[in-house]
């Protein structure tokens, strides 16, 4: 039986968290895993480094890189997927601070006008 790498183990834990703790649909879980993997690769390469070394500036650099790409319009939910990753990392004790708070909220059009 193959032993999981640190990165694979983290992915399996994150996937279980998304399903069990958050109750997310398979499609949402898949997107969250995809963007989580992309961020980790952007920051660490193929291995898993010190998660506490991630800074808000690293997150902004990643978002800027993706927004500059050809599929920038498809990344509307990207901050939500990354926020989920950083909530998991903090919730599970893998990071000392909650980096989810450093991600911007995506503005949405309101169906109701304020009074």
Protein Blocks (a to p, Z undefined) as FASTA:
>chain_A
ZZddfklmmmmmmmmmmmmmnopafklmmmmmmmmmmmmmmmnomadcdfklpcfklmmm
mmmmmmmmmklmmmmmmmmmmmmmmmmmmmnopafbdfklmpccdddddfbdcZZ
